[in-house]
């Protein structure tokens, strides 16, 4: 857990879906940017119920690591996780502007 806390001082933020919390980086200026943006947690709430159903399903690869290793992700889990990934990606693009338009968009800033 110390590695995560250290990374948070260097820019990492964590979305805790279980507790419905955003653990935000301590990096200067980030708090202001995030407070002025739409709440990312609210954009992820529709997926909470889907994840809980998958978690509680006895045959879900999200419920058991050994099932995941044996069978991989189920189609339902894959679709849900992909939708969450796309939602987070859209949110980040929304406030990252032209930096997020391409893989090397950051180069124009140094």
C-alpha positions as CSV (number, residue, x, y, z in Angstrom):
1,X,0.0,0.0,0.0
2,X,3.0,2.3,0.5
3,X,3.8,2.1,-3.2
4,X,0.3,3.4,-4.0
5,X,0.6,6.2,-1.5
6,X,4.0,7.1,-3.0
7,X,2.6,7.0,-6.5
8,X,-0.3,9.3,-5.4
9,X,2.2,12.0,-4.5
10,X,3.5,11.7,-8.1
11,X,0.2,12.0,-9.9
12,X,-1.7,8.7,-9.4
13,X,-5.4,8.9,-8.5
14,X,-7.4,5.9,-7.6
15,X,-11.1,5.2,-8.2
16,X,-12.5,2.9,-5.5
17,X,-15.6,1.4,-6.9
18,X,-16.4,-0.5,-3.7
19,X,-16.6,2.5,-1.5
20,X,-17.7,5.0,-4.3
21,X,-14.7,7.2,-3.6
22,X,-12.0,9.0,-5.5
23,X,-8.6,8.9,-3.8
24,X,-7.0,11.9,-5.5
25,X,-3.3,12.6,-6.0
26,X,-1.6,15.1,-3.8
27,X,0.0,16.6,-6.8
28,X,-0.4,20.4,-6.8
29,X,-3.2,21.8,-8.9
30,X,-4.9,18.5,-9.7
31,X,-7.6,18.9,-7.0
32,X,-8.8,22.2,-8.6
33,X,-9.0,20.6,-12.0
34,X,-10.9,17.6,-10.8
35,X,-13.3,19.7,-8.7
36,X,-14.2,21.8,-11.8
37,X,-14.8,18.7,-13.9
38,X,-17.9,16.3,-13.9
39,X,-17.5,13.8,-11.1
40,X,-15.9,10.6,-12.6
41,X,-17.5,8.5,-9.9
42,X,-21.0,9.5,-11.1
43,X,-20.1,8.4,-14.6
44,X,-19.1,5.0,-13.3
45,X,-22.1,4.3,-11.1
46,X,-24.2,2.6,-13.8
47,X,-21.5,-0.1,-13.9
48,X,-21.5,-0.8,-10.1
49,X,-24.6,-3.0,-10.2
50,X,-23.3,-4.9,-13.2
51,X,-20.0,-5.6,-11.5
52,X,-21.8,-6.7,-8.3
53,X,-23.9,-9.2,-10.2
54,X,-20.9,-10.6,-11.9
55,X,-19.0,-10.7,-8.6
56,X,-21.8,-12.5,-6.9
57,X,-22.3,-15.0,-9.7
58,X,-20.8,-18.3,-8.8
59,X,-19.3,-19.0,-12.2
60,X,-18.0,-15.5,-12.9
61,X,-14.3,-15.0,-13.5
62,X,-14.6,-11.8,-11.5
63,X,-15.6,-13.8,-8.4
64,X,-12.7,-16.2,-8.4
65,X,-9.1,-15.7,-9.4
66,X,-8.6,-19.4,-10.0
67,X,-11.7,-19.3,-12.4
68,X,-10.2,-16.4,-14.2
69,X,-6.9,-18.2,-14.6
70,X,-8.6,-21.3,-15.8
71,X,-11.2,-19.8,-18.1
72,X,-10.3,-16.1,-18.7
73,X,-12.9,-13.4,-18.6
74,X,-16.5,-14.3,-19.4
75,X,-18.1,-12.4,-22.3
76,X,-20.3,-10.4,-19.8
77,X,-17.3,-9.4,-17.6
78,X,-15.3,-8.4,-20.7
79,X,-18.1,-6.2,-22.0
80,X,-18.5,-4.6,-18.6
81,X,-14.8,-3.9,-18.0
82,X,-14.5,-2.6,-21.6
83,X,-17.4,-0.2,-21.0
84,X,-15.7,1.0,-17.8
85,X,-12.4,1.5,-19.6
86,X,-14.1,3.4,-22.3
87,X,-16.0,5.6,-19.8
88,X,-12.7,6.4,-18.0
89,X,-11.0,7.1,-21.3
90,X,-13.8,9.5,-22.4
91,X,-13.6,11.3,-19.0
92,X,-9.9,11.7,-19.2
93,X,-10.1,13.0,-22.8
94,X,-12.7,15.4,-21.7
95,X,-10.3,17.4,-19.4
96,X,-7.0,16.5,-21.0
97,X,-7.8,18.3,-24.2
98,X,-5.3,18.0,-27.1
99,X,-2.8,16.0,-24.9
100,X,-5.2,13.1,-25.1
101,X,-5.9,13.3,-28.9
102,X,-2.9,11.1,-29.8
103,X,-0.4,8.9,-28.0
104,X,2.3,11.5,-28.3
105,X,0.1,14.6,-27.8
106,X,2.2,15.5,-24.7
107,X,5.2,16.2,-26.9
108,X,3.9,19.6,-27.8
109,X,4.2,20.7,-24.2
110,X,7.8,19.7,-23.7
